[in-house]
C-alpha cells in the first residue's frame, strides 16, 4: 500500500475552508482535491489534512496524505491533478512516504502568517489577502506583548469552542512581527505599512492565530494594556473576549515534520 | 471651474476594461468611477482617462480628470469615493490641477509592466496577475530582441486595428526585462521564475504592449528568430501576426506628466 503526501497551495477566498462540508455549505478545498483524485485514480480517497483552515483562509503549503494501491508515477500526480483542479487550488509536490506518515499526527510544528496593512489603505492587489487597519499601530508595543505568548500555555482564552480537542495546552516556539516595508509599487497615494505576524507552534486551537492577532492589534491600537494581555495569557484575569481577526489575512505558511 | 485629477488603482479581472460600455457588455472601471462621483457630488461627470486599458488589464496608477464647480475639499474625495467603489477599484490620490491639464493629452509617457512566470507553474496568488509559461524562456535572447523596439518606429505591425488613431509612429524610451527572482514564498514545489517586462513610450497603440510581449516570448521560446523580429519591427518583412499575450499579465504602472 502506498502512502502519498501532497503539498497544496490555495487561495481560500472562494471556499468554506479545508474540510469537506455538506454540499449546501459550499465548496471545500478537501472536496475539490478528493474529486480530482477520484477522477485521476478512478477510486474514492479520503485525504488526511495536516490541519483544517477556516473559510477564507489561504495556504502556501498545506500538507495531506492518502493511501492507495495505484501505480501512477508520483511526479505525474501534481500535473494530472492540476489539470482538473480549479485555478485557486494547486498541488505543488507529491511524494511517496513510509507507511507511518500521517499529515496531522506526524507534524512537529505549523507556521502561519497573518498579513496586516496599517496606517492607511492596502492595495487592491492585497485586498483578498490582508486585514486593512486605517489606524497606525504601535508595532513596538505589539512586539513586547508578542513575547508573552511564547512557550507553553493553556490557550483556551485564545480559541473558539469548536470541534473537540485534546486539552488546551500548546507550545508557541516563535511569534515574530515582521515589517517588510512598502513594495516599490506603493508609490502612488498614501498606502499603509505592511506588518506580518508569523507564528509557529506544535499545534493550534480553533481560531487561535486569529485571536492572538486580534489581541495584538488591540495592543497596537492602544486599547488593550500589555500587562492585561499578559494576565489573559496567564489566565490570572477573566478574559474579555474579542472577535478574531478576519480570515482573509491568514496564510498557512508551512507544516514541519522534523528530520 | 475646478479641474480635478484622480490617480486610480484597479484589479481589472472583473471588468470589461477602462472604458464605459453598453450595459450588456459588463461593468467598466470608468462607469464605476462615474457612478461613485455622481453619488458624492450629486451631478453627472464624464471622466477623461489617460488611456484605455482592455478587459482584464490592471492598473496601479491610471490617471483621469474631470471638471467641476463643486467645492468638496480635494483630500476628502478619495475617502468619499472609496466608500462607494467596489473593493477592486480604489482612488489613491485626488488633486486640483490648472485648467489646461488633460489626463491623456498632457501625458509625456506611460509605463506598463507585463508579468510572466516561466519554466514552471505560478503561485495561485499570481494566477490573476501573470502569464504562466511552462517552458523556460531564453531571457538573454529576449533582452537582445527587446533593444530593437527602442526608439521611434511605425508600430502598425504591433497593434490590432481598433479605434481610429493618429498614425502608427510611437517612441519607446525604455523596454527592460527584469528578473526579480523567486520570492521567499516560492520554496515549496517547482515554481517558475518571474520575468517582468517594463515598457515606457510616449503612447501605445491598441494591444501594442501585449503584442510586443507575445513576440518577445516567441523569441524566448526559440520559435522566432531575433533578426526576423527585427525585420518585423523595421517593416522590411511582411509580419506574421500572432495572438497578443493574455490581458491578465498586464499592469498600467504609471503615467508621467513631466515637470
Interface residues (C-beta under 8 A of the other chain):
Chain A: X7 X9 X10 X11 X58 X60 X61 X78 X82 X87 X88 X89 X90 X92 X93 X121 X123 X124 X125 X127 X129 X185 X188 X189 X190 X191 X254
Chain B: X7 X9 X10 X11 X58 X60 X61 X78 X82 X87 X88 X89 X90 X92 X93 X121 X123 X124 X125 X127 X129 X185 X188 X189 X190 X191 X254
